[in-house]
């Protein structure tokens, strides 16, 4: 082995860590977020595009060691396999189009083939026409407070029955301004708005619900689909821990005082306890049964 081989190997590893591990590290932490900053289904395809672009660039970078380039190429092949899996489910493309920050423009900006963009629009149209069109929540009609109403039980006179012609004209303008011929076409006819903070928040606004009563319900249904199973896996781990705690409590391995101590806010300041004082024995019994 040459004397410079270890340092050369370390340099290659450092380059790899800076470039390749960073993109996977950031992706892992990004999709592990919870709460209002949690990613949505519309973040999946852009994230895969970023990873694919990074791997494609490094696979052709001759400044990297050949072994690293081969490993990167294998990684790109794997990510492409998962990328192709997204074609088996229409929800990814439908959610992207129903994001007012993207619509179809994201696909054009990222040089998707025209037939792919046409397919994405067709999928949205098909789902909308079959499952959502005409199924919006009924609009609340505004109360007309301009004309006084007679008291209950009193017959209105002939003068109160006659409507002012200008009030009738105003009501007519309100009625003709509300309907939209096709909600999906109207939505896609406008440019995407990158200044929107939350796609789900935009669709749940009163203005959006009033303008797109059916399409807004469809958008909320798709945009609330979780992109990963991280939250579910965390829930399973919590349930598993609680099941262990329950069984260990019944077997006498855990005292009530132990449970209370870990639930106190400042339990970290408690002095360490002896193993025998906590468990009642210094070594686990051979016949102890742990349910997991």
JOSULSUL-V61347 format. One record per backbone hydrogen bond with DSSP energy under -0.5 kcal/mol. NH is the residue of the N-H (numbers start at 0). CO is the residue of the C=O. If there is no record, write none. Layout:
BEGIN
nh;co
NH;CO
NH;CO
END
This chain:
BEGIN
nh;co
4;1
7;3
8;4
9;5
10;6
11;7
12;8
13;9
14;10
15;11
16;12
17;13
18;14
19;15
20;15
21;16
22;18
23;19
24;20
25;21
26;22
27;23
28;24
29;25
30;26
31;28
32;29
36;33
37;34
38;29
42;39
43;40
44;40
45;41
46;42
47;43
48;44
49;45
50;46
51;47
52;48
53;49
54;50
55;51
56;52
57;53
58;54
59;55
59;56
60;57
61;59
63;60
67;64
68;64
69;65
70;66
71;67
72;68
73;69
74;70
75;71
76;72
77;73
78;74
79;75
80;76
81;77
82;78
83;79
84;80
85;81
85;82
86;83
87;84
88;85
91;88
93;89
94;90
95;91
96;92
97;93
98;95
99;97
101;98
102;95
102;98
104;101
105;101
107;103
108;104
109;105
110;107
111;106
115;112
116;112
117;113
118;114
119;115
120;116
121;117
122;118
123;119
124;120
125;121
126;122
127;123
128;124
129;125
130;126
131;126
131;127
132;127
134;131
136;212
140;138
144;142
147;145
153;150
154;152
160;156
161;157
167;163
168;164
169;165
170;166
171;167
172;168
173;169
174;170
175;171
176;172
177;173
177;174
178;174
185;181
186;182
187;183
188;184
189;185
189;186
192;99
193;191
195;192
201;197
202;198
203;199
204;201
208;204
209;205
210;206
211;207
215;211
216;212
217;213
218;214
219;215
220;216
221;217
222;218
223;219
224;221
232;228
233;229
234;230
235;231
236;232
237;233
238;234
239;235
240;236
241;237
242;238
243;239
244;240
245;241
246;242
247;243
248;244
249;245
250;246
251;248
252;247
253;247
257;254
258;254
259;255
260;256
261;257
262;258
263;259
263;260
266;263
268;265
269;266
277;273
278;274
279;275
287;284
290;288
291;289
END
